Amino acid sequence: MLTPQFYIFKKEPLPVSYQYQAVRLAPSILDELTGAGSYSYVAIKEDEGWILIAYDMEKIESFLEERGLSKNFINKIYFAQQAKEHFTYPISVDEKNALVAVDDTVVMLPKSIVGAEEYGSLTHAFRPEKGITPTQGRHSWINQKQTIIVSLLLLLLAIGYGIEGLRYQNAIASVEQKIDSVKQRYPKLKLNSTYVLNNLYESKYAIDSLQRRIRERLKEISRLTSKASKIDTLKINTKQYEATISTDRQHIAELKTYAKSQRLRVLDSNSSLQLKGAL
């Protein structure tokens, strides 16, 4: 809660209905009272008029830092004027000063002037219902509205990652269920670990893949045979293939073109079609 030395206020019966309209008028109305400084403005509706307040956040932060308090502790600020009904009785600020309401205005006076025998203390009961959040920290890259938007986006991302995580978890559970089902059908597999089963699968997959490539290569080469051409030699192992196809000169150019379209490697030859390449 800010005491009067940290803010300037004035009551004005402005002909406006909305707070943002009153805030826009505040700088021109309080201009003669503020002087030098970087001021922010607040408008608070009261009875038939408005309370216009100007405060310099840099001065407030500097005051706190001089007393060993970081400005990061500032979440909301309140003005003593907002709680004027609590200051009808003098409230002690320090050894020399006290806060007291005079004609509905909270002022800070020396205790020697107040002359009270006892002073009250500031408690949580003095906190107004509404606090003021500084619109934009000077040391912050984004303002409050942008912070809220970024927070919502991060929340949506977190929800998305959570849903995706659950989907993967369900998929893994489904795979594990299938593995357990296979183990039930084949009791011998129960003695093998998942690591061993994975190695068996990889080995089987590698063999199937090799056999598939051999079959595909045989099909591609067999398509080059016809009444005018025949396979003279054919050799296929796990790494490469070699083939010689004999034909007449009339068809050899046509076979070369077709072989290249099937991604078969053709060796230069005028008398026959020779193929050789990696499997």
N, C-alpha and C positions, 0 to 999 in steps of 0.2 A: 504494500500500500504506500503510495507516494504522498508525502506531506506537501503542503502548499508551496515550499520553496522549489519544488521540482516541476511545477506546472503553473500555467496561467489560465484563468477561466473567466468567462463572462456570461451572464444571463441575457438572452435576447429573445423577444417575441417574434420569431421569424415566420413569415407567411408561407411555410413549406410543410409538407406532410410526411416526407420520407427522410430517413437519416442521411442517406448519401447526398441529398440536396443541401442539408444543413452543413455537412462536412465541406462541401465545395465552397460555401460562403464563409466558413470559419477563417481562412487565411486573411481575407481582406478585412474582416471585422476585428481580428486580433492583431493585425499588423503593427499598430502603434504600440502595443504592449509587449510584443515578443522581442524585438531588437535582433541582434546578431545571433546566429545559430541555425542548426538544421532541425526544424520543428516538424512534428507529426501532429495531426489534428483528430479530435474525437468530438462527436455530438451526442448528447444524452437528452432524451425527451424528459421534460419535467413540467407537470401541470399544463399550463397553456403555452409554455415557451420551450426554449432549448438552452441547455448548458453547453457552451462551446469551450473546449479545453485544448491547449497547445502544450506539448512537452518535447524536450530535446533528449532523445534517447542516448546520444553520445555523452551528455553530461551525467545522466543516470548511470550508465555503464562505468564511466570514469570514477564516479563516487564509490561505486561498489568495489571496483578494483583497488582503489586506495585503501579499502578496508579488508582486502584479502578475499573478496567474493568474486567468482567468475561471472561474466555476463551470460554464460551458458545456463545459469540457474534461472534466468528470467523466462518464465513460461507465459504468465499473464501478469498484467499490471492493473492496479486499482488506484483510484484517487480518493483521498480522504473526503472530498466533497460528496462522493457517492453515498457515504455513510454518515451524513451530517446529524441524523437523529441520535447517533451514539455519542456525539460529542457535546451534548448539553451539559455534561459534567466534565471538568478538565481531565484530560488524559496525559500522563507523563510521557514525554519523548526521550529526554535525557535529564541530566542533573540540573540543567538551566532552563529548559523549554518545555512547554506543554501545548497540547492541541485543545481548542475549545471552539464551539459554534457561537458566532456573534451575528445576529440578524440573518440566520440561515446560511451563513458562510463560515466554513471551517478555516480558522487561522491559527498560526503558531505564534505564541506570545511568550515572553520571558516569565518565569514563575514569579519573579518579583512583582510583576504587574498583575498577574492573575490573583495572587494572594490567597490561594486556597490552602486549607489546613491539610487536606488529603487529596491524592490524585489517583485516578483509576489507571488500569493497564490495558494495553491493546491485546485483544484476544481474537480467536477465530470467529466469534460472534459478530465482529465488525466487518467481516468479509462480505462485500456486496454480491448480489445474485449473479451479476454479469461482470466478467473481467474483460480487459482489452488485450488481445494478442497483437503484438507489433506486426504491422502489415508486411514488413520485409526487413530481415536482418541485413545490415550493411556488409556483413562478412559471409553472407550466404549467397550461393550461386543461383538459387531458385526461390521464388516466393511461396507463400502458403498454398495458394491455389495449385501451383505446379507440383508442390510436394504431395498434395492429396491425389492428384492425377497419377503421379509416379507410383505412389503407394498402392493405388487401385490396380495399376498395370502389373506391379510385382505380385500382388495378391492373386490376380488372374493367372499369371505364370505359375505361381506356386500350386494353384488348384489344378492347372493343366498337367504339371509334372506329377502331381499326386495321382491323378486319373491314369496317366500313362504308366506310372509305377504299378498301380493295381492291375492294369492290363497285362503288363509283363509278368507280374506275379501269378496271375491266373493262367497265362500261357505256359509258364514253367511248371506250375502244378499239373496242368493237363499232360505235358510231356512226361513228367515223373509218373503220372498215373498210367500212361501207356507203357512205360518201361516196366512198371510193376506187373501190368497185365501180361506182358510178354514173358516175364520171369515166371509167372504162374503157369503159363502154357509150356514153358521149357524149364523144368526144375534145375537142370544143370547150370543154367545161367545165374541162379541164385547165389552160387558160390563165388561168382566173379564180381569185382567191384565195378562201379560206374566208369572208372578210368579204363579198366580192361575192356569193358563193353564198348567204350568209345573208340579204343584202338582197333577192336574187331570191326566196328562199323567203318572206320576210315580205311582200313585195309580192303574190306569188301567193296567199298565205294571206288577205291583206286583200281581194283581189278575190273569192276564193271565198266568203269570209264574207259579203260584201255581196250576192252573187248568191243565197246561201242564204237570207238574210233576206228578199230580194225574193220568192223563190219561196214561202217560208213565209207571207208576208203575202198573196200572191195566193190561196193555198189557203184561208186563213182567211176572206177576203172572198168567195170563190166558194161557200163552204158556206152563205152567207146567201141564195143564189139558189134559186128553186124555181118551181113552176108559178104561184105567187101573187106572186112577186117577181122583179125583174130589175135588172141594173146599168144605170143611165142614164149615169153618168160615172165614169171611173177614171183617176187620175193617180198615178204612183209615180216618184219620183226617188231619188237617193242619200241623201236626208235625211228625206223624209216621204212620206206617202201621203194621198190624198183620194179619196173615193168617195161616190156618191149611188145609193141603191137604192130603187126605187119599189115600193110594195105597198099593199094596202088597209088600212083602219083596223083591221080584225079581226086582222091578223097583225103590225102594226108593233110592238106591245108585246112580242110573243114574239121577234121578231128583235132588238130592243134588248137583251133579257135574254141571248140567245145571244151577241151581239156582245161584250157586257161580259165574259161567261165566257171568251171567247177573247182577252181583254185588248186589245180594239179600243176606241178612244176614240170615243164616240157624242156627236154634237152634238144639242142639243134641236131637235126638229122634229115637227110633228103630221102633215104631209102625206107625208113620205118619211123614209127612214133615211139620215142623213148621218154619214159617218165621216171623221175627220181626226186624224192623230197622227204622231209620229216613227217612222221606220222601225226 
